């Protein structure tokens, strides 16, 4: 079985209390709404207390075109990714040339050459290392790419894989527009980056792993493409976000987790669930779907509180919180799970490794 050696997240230096962010947004949007107090109430109920932003909050009214957005994304992505990699290689006394596959991901920005290609010129990766940039998976990418890396390692048990994701959601905030989805998402989504370090079961690092990956599963829900995603506008991404996401989560999560359990871990009662936070309504729907595991969703609520929804990075932040918590105990098994644009879901079964 493939192993998750480590999972880490990092956030930009500009961190603000939610109330300060909402007050800044109020200056922008209050004149455009008949009753902005109702909008503010919706924003205050996002379950978020702090968020990190790619740039100082005062600059966002001037971030209004593709060139500016993408330059900020590229520069910040390289900085966050480099910080993650430097620390990882140091902590594991690892030469970058030992990495066999590097998967990079974002749905909030892009560059050509891609992010991992630019990092090739900053670190001594092998020139024959396989690279796989990913775009468009959104919030589900943290779970989906973990499963794809596990698929690769099942056939390459001697290899090491890095999955890197950078999500700078704030750069899609459109200060000039007052559509409700844009205003609500500006109160929910935050910025950050994360890294998952994985190995095959023949690699000598596997005894240091935090989790064993026991299997994964994908689910696609037809005719739901307007539920979440981006419209491509002249000056950047425009959010697509339906109020039906929570209802779909409540309807589809339980069957997917039951299928995972029956297929990969039928003889064991699951002990925990590591879920992408989504938002308060999504988490409440998940609690209803897995009432016996409700208490372990506390780390998803905590991630949402500390950082907001950081798209694909969020589930890795929840995993990072989980591996440092009392809930993490050797040989316990549980689910990981995320939803994303498509509309789709991705889940799997993890086993905690002895520490």
C-alpha positions as CSV (number, residue, x, y, z in Angstrom):
1,X,0.0,0.0,0.0
2,X,1.2,3.6,-0.7
3,X,2.1,5.7,2.3
4,X,1.6,9.4,3.2
5,X,4.9,10.3,4.8
6,X,3.9,13.8,5.7
7,X,1.4,16.6,5.0
8,X,2.1,20.3,5.5
9,X,0.4,23.6,4.9
10,X,1.7,27.2,4.9
11,X,-0.1,30.6,4.6
12,X,0.9,34.1,3.4
13,X,2.2,36.7,5.8
14,X,-0.8,39.0,5.6
15,X,-3.2,37.5,8.1
16,X,-6.3,39.3,9.3
17,X,-9.2,38.8,11.7
18,X,-12.4,38.2,9.8
19,X,-14.0,41.3,11.2
20,X,-11.3,43.5,9.8
21,X,-11.7,41.9,6.3
22,X,-15.5,42.3,6.5
23,X,-15.2,46.0,7.4
24,X,-12.9,46.6,4.4
25,X,-15.4,44.8,2.2
26,X,-18.2,46.8,3.6
27,X,-16.6,50.0,2.4
28,X,-16.6,48.5,-1.1
29,X,-20.0,47.0,-1.3
30,X,-22.3,48.8,1.1
31,X,-23.3,51.5,-1.3
32,X,-24.3,48.9,-3.9
33,X,-26.9,47.1,-1.7
34,X,-30.2,48.3,-0.4
35,X,-29.7,46.3,2.8
36,X,-26.0,45.6,3.3
37,X,-26.6,44.6,7.0
38,X,-28.2,41.4,5.8
39,X,-25.2,40.7,3.5
40,X,-22.9,41.4,6.5
41,X,-24.9,38.9,8.6
42,X,-24.5,36.2,6.0
43,X,-20.7,36.9,5.8
44,X,-20.4,36.8,9.6
45,X,-22.0,33.4,9.6
46,X,-19.3,31.9,7.4
47,X,-17.6,30.2,10.4
48,X,-14.3,32.0,9.7
49,X,-12.4,34.0,12.3
50,X,-9.0,34.6,10.5
51,X,-7.7,34.5,7.0
52,X,-4.4,35.0,5.3
53,X,-4.3,37.0,2.0
54,X,-1.8,37.1,-0.8
55,X,-1.5,40.9,-0.5
56,X,-2.3,43.6,2.0
57,X,-6.1,44.0,2.3
58,X,-5.9,47.7,1.2
59,X,-4.6,46.7,-2.3
60,X,-7.5,44.6,-3.4
61,X,-9.6,47.4,-5.0
62,X,-6.6,47.8,-7.4
63,X,-6.3,44.1,-8.2
64,X,-8.6,44.2,-11.2
65,X,-7.0,42.6,-14.3
66,X,-5.5,39.3,-15.5
67,X,-1.9,40.6,-15.6
68,X,-1.9,41.9,-12.1
69,X,-3.7,38.9,-10.7
70,X,-1.4,36.4,-12.4
71,X,1.8,38.1,-11.5
72,X,0.8,38.2,-7.8
73,X,-0.2,34.5,-8.0
74,X,3.1,33.4,-9.7
75,X,5.3,35.3,-7.3
76,X,3.5,34.2,-4.2
77,X,3.1,30.6,-5.4
78,X,6.9,30.3,-5.9
79,X,7.7,31.8,-2.5
80,X,5.2,29.6,-0.6
81,X,6.2,26.5,-2.6
82,X,9.9,27.1,-2.0
83,X,9.4,27.5,1.7
84,X,7.5,24.2,1.9
85,X,10.1,22.4,-0.1
86,X,13.2,23.8,1.7
87,X,11.7,22.7,5.1
88,X,10.7,19.2,3.8
89,X,14.1,18.4,2.3
90,X,15.8,19.6,5.4
91,X,13.6,17.7,7.8
92,X,14.0,14.4,5.9
93,X,17.6,14.9,4.9
94,X,16.4,14.3,1.4
95,X,18.0,15.2,-1.9
96,X,15.5,16.6,-4.4
97,X,16.9,14.3,-7.1
98,X,15.2,11.4,-5.2
99,X,11.7,12.6,-6.1
100,X,10.2,10.5,-9.0
101,X,7.0,12.4,-9.6
102,X,6.1,16.0,-8.9
103,X,2.4,16.9,-9.1
104,X,1.5,20.6,-8.9
105,X,-2.0,22.0,-8.6
106,X,-3.9,25.3,-8.5
107,X,-7.4,26.4,-9.6
108,X,-6.8,30.1,-8.6
109,X,-3.9,30.9,-10.9
110,X,-1.5,29.4,-13.5
111,X,1.7,30.0,-15.3
112,X,3.4,28.6,-18.4
113,X,6.0,27.0,-17.9
114,X,4.0,25.5,-15.0
115,X,4.8,25.9,-11.3
116,X,6.8,22.7,-10.8
117,X,8.8,23.4,-14.0
118,X,9.9,26.8,-12.5
119,X,10.8,25.1,-9.2
120,X,13.0,22.7,-11.3
121,X,15.4,25.7,-11.7
122,X,15.4,26.4,-7.9
123,X,16.1,22.9,-6.6
124,X,18.3,20.0,-7.7
125,X,15.4,17.8,-9.0
126,X,16.4,15.1,-11.5
127,X,16.0,16.3,-15.0
128,X,14.2,13.0,-15.7
129,X,11.7,13.6,-12.9
130,X,8.1,13.1,-14.1
131,X,6.0,16.3,-13.8
132,X,2.2,16.6,-13.8
133,X,0.6,20.0,-13.5
134,X,-3.1,20.0,-12.6
135,X,-5.8,22.8,-13.1
136,X,-9.6,22.9,-12.7
137,X,-10.3,20.4,-9.9
138,X,-10.9,23.1,-7.3
139,X,-11.7,22.1,-3.7
140,X,-11.7,18.4,-4.6
141,X,-8.1,18.4,-5.8
142,X,-6.5,17.8,-2.4
143,X,-8.3,14.4,-2.1
144,X,-8.3,13.6,-5.8
145,X,-4.6,14.1,-6.4
146,X,-3.8,12.1,-3.2
147,X,-5.7,9.2,-4.8
148,X,-4.0,9.7,-8.2
149,X,-0.5,9.7,-6.5
150,X,-1.5,6.5,-4.6
151,X,-2.5,4.9,-7.9
152,X,0.9,5.7,-9.3
153,X,2.8,4.4,-6.2
154,X,0.9,1.1,-6.3
155,X,2.7,0.5,-9.6
156,X,6.0,2.2,-8.5
157,X,6.5,1.0,-4.9
158,X,10.1,2.2,-4.8
159,X,9.3,5.8,-5.7
160,X,8.8,9.1,-3.9
161,X,6.0,11.6,-4.9
162,X,5.4,15.2,-4.0
163,X,2.0,16.8,-4.5
164,X,2.0,20.6,-4.2
165,X,-1.0,22.9,-4.2
166,X,-1.2,26.7,-4.1
167,X,-4.6,28.4,-3.8
168,X,-4.8,32.2,-3.7
169,X,-8.5,32.5,-3.7
170,X,-8.5,36.2,-2.7
171,X,-7.1,37.1,-6.2
172,X,-10.5,36.1,-7.7
173,X,-12.4,38.6,-5.5
174,X,-14.0,41.2,-7.8
175,X,-14.3,44.5,-5.9
176,X,-16.2,46.1,-8.8
177,X,-19.0,43.6,-8.9
178,X,-21.8,43.1,-6.4
179,X,-23.2,39.7,-7.4
180,X,-24.2,37.8,-4.2
181,X,-22.0,34.8,-5.0
182,X,-18.9,37.1,-5.3
183,X,-19.8,38.9,-2.1
184,X,-20.4,35.7,-0.1
185,X,-17.3,33.9,-1.4
186,X,-15.2,37.0,-0.5
187,X,-16.1,36.2,3.2
188,X,-15.4,32.5,3.0
189,X,-12.3,31.7,0.9
190,X,-8.7,32.3,2.0
191,X,-5.1,31.8,0.7
192,X,-2.5,29.2,1.3
193,X,-0.4,26.4,0.0
194,X,0.2,22.8,1.0
195,X,2.4,19.8,0.3
196,X,1.8,16.0,0.6
197,X,4.9,13.8,0.6
198,X,4.2,10.1,-0.3
199,X,6.2,6.9,-0.9
200,X,5.7,3.4,-2.1
201,X,5.7,0.5,0.3
202,X,9.2,-0.6,-0.8
203,X,10.8,2.8,0.0
204,X,12.9,3.0,3.1
205,X,11.0,6.1,4.3
206,X,7.7,4.2,4.7
207,X,8.3,3.5,8.5
208,X,8.3,7.3,9.1
209,X,4.9,7.7,7.4
210,X,1.9,9.1,9.2
211,X,-0.8,7.4,7.1
212,X,-1.2,4.3,5.0
213,X,-3.5,4.9,2.0
214,X,-5.9,1.9,1.8
215,X,-7.9,2.9,-1.3
216,X,-9.8,5.7,-3.0
217,X,-12.9,6.3,-5.0
218,X,-14.3,9.0,-7.3
219,X,-17.9,10.1,-7.9
220,X,-19.3,12.4,-10.6
221,X,-22.7,13.9,-10.4
222,X,-24.1,14.7,-13.9
223,X,-25.6,18.0,-15.0
224,X,-24.3,19.9,-12.0
225,X,-21.6,22.0,-13.8
226,X,-23.1,25.3,-12.7
227,X,-22.9,24.4,-9.0
228,X,-19.3,25.5,-8.5
229,X,-16.5,26.8,-10.6
230,X,-15.3,29.8,-12.6
231,X,-16.6,31.8,-15.4
232,X,-13.8,33.2,-17.4
233,X,-14.2,37.0,-17.7
234,X,-12.1,39.6,-19.4
235,X,-10.4,40.7,-16.2
236,X,-10.1,37.4,-14.3
237,X,-12.1,34.5,-12.8
238,X,-15.7,35.1,-11.8
239,X,-17.0,32.7,-9.1
240,X,-19.8,30.3,-9.8
241,X,-21.3,29.1,-6.4
242,X,-24.7,27.6,-6.0
243,X,-26.7,27.5,-2.7
244,X,-27.5,23.8,-3.6
245,X,-24.0,22.5,-2.6
246,X,-25.0,21.7,0.9
247,X,-28.1,19.8,-0.1
248,X,-26.1,17.7,-2.6
249,X,-23.5,17.0,0.1
250,X,-26.2,15.8,2.4
251,X,-27.6,13.5,-0.3
252,X,-24.5,12.1,-1.8
253,X,-21.8,11.9,0.9
254,X,-23.3,9.0,2.9
255,X,-23.6,6.6,-0.1
256,X,-20.0,7.4,-1.2
257,X,-18.6,6.7,2.2
258,X,-20.6,3.5,2.5
259,X,-19.2,2.3,-0.8
260,X,-15.7,3.1,0.3
261,X,-16.2,1.2,3.5
262,X,-17.7,-1.9,1.8
263,X,-14.9,-1.9,-0.8
264,X,-11.8,-1.2,1.2
265,X,-12.4,-1.6,4.9
266,X,-15.6,-3.7,5.4
267,X,-14.3,-5.6,8.4
268,X,-13.4,-2.4,10.4
269,X,-15.7,0.2,11.9
270,X,-14.3,3.6,10.8
271,X,-13.0,5.8,13.6
272,X,-12.7,9.2,12.0
273,X,-13.4,11.4,9.0
274,X,-10.9,14.0,7.6
275,X,-13.1,16.3,5.4
276,X,-12.6,19.3,3.4
277,X,-14.3,22.1,5.4
278,X,-16.4,23.6,2.5
279,X,-18.4,25.9,4.6
280,X,-20.8,25.7,7.6
281,X,-23.8,24.3,5.6
282,X,-21.6,21.7,4.0
283,X,-20.1,20.6,7.4
284,X,-23.6,20.4,9.0
285,X,-24.7,18.2,6.1
286,X,-21.6,16.0,6.6
287,X,-22.4,15.7,10.4
288,X,-25.9,14.5,9.5
289,X,-24.4,12.0,7.0
290,X,-21.9,10.5,9.5
291,X,-23.4,11.2,12.9
292,X,-21.2,8.6,14.7
293,X,-18.1,10.4,13.4
294,X,-19.4,13.9,14.0
295,X,-16.9,14.7,16.8
296,X,-13.9,14.1,14.5
297,X,-15.2,16.8,12.1
298,X,-14.1,19.3,14.8
299,X,-10.8,19.6,13.0
300,X,-12.6,20.6,9.8
301,X,-14.5,23.3,11.7
302,X,-11.2,24.4,13.3
303,X,-9.5,24.7,9.9
304,X,-12.4,26.8,8.6
305,X,-12.2,29.0,11.7
306,X,-8.4,29.6,11.4
307,X,-8.0,29.9,7.6
308,X,-11.4,30.0,5.8
309,X,-11.9,27.7,2.8
310,X,-8.5,27.4,1.1
311,X,-9.9,25.3,-1.8
312,X,-7.7,22.2,-2.4
313,X,-5.3,23.0,0.4
314,X,-8.0,22.8,3.2
315,X,-8.2,19.1,3.4
316,X,-4.4,18.9,3.9
317,X,-4.6,21.4,6.7
318,X,-7.3,19.2,8.3
319,X,-5.0,16.2,7.9
320,X,-2.2,18.2,9.5
321,X,-4.3,19.1,12.4
322,X,-5.5,15.5,12.7
323,X,-2.0,14.0,12.8
324,X,-1.1,16.2,15.8
325,X,-4.3,15.6,17.7
326,X,-5.3,12.9,20.3
327,X,-7.6,11.4,17.7
328,X,-4.5,10.2,15.8
329,X,-3.8,6.7,17.2
330,X,-1.9,3.8,15.6
331,X,-4.0,1.5,13.4
332,X,-7.1,3.6,13.5
333,X,-8.9,3.7,10.2
334,X,-11.2,6.4,8.8
335,X,-12.3,8.4,5.7
336,X,-10.9,11.4,3.9
337,X,-13.4,13.3,1.7
338,X,-13.8,16.4,-0.5
339,X,-16.3,17.9,-2.9
340,X,-15.5,20.1,-5.9
341,X,-16.5,21.5,-9.3
342,X,-17.9,19.1,-11.8
343,X,-19.8,18.6,-9.5
344,X,-17.9,15.7,-8.0
345,X,-16.5,14.0,-4.9
346,X,-13.4,12.1,-4.0
347,X,-12.8,10.0,-1.0
348,X,-10.6,7.3,0.5
349,X,-9.6,5.2,3.5
350,X,-6.6,6.1,5.7
351,X,-4.9,4.1,8.4
352,X,-2.9,5.8,11.1
353,X,0.7,4.5,11.3
354,X,2.6,3.8,14.5
355,X,4.6,6.8,15.6
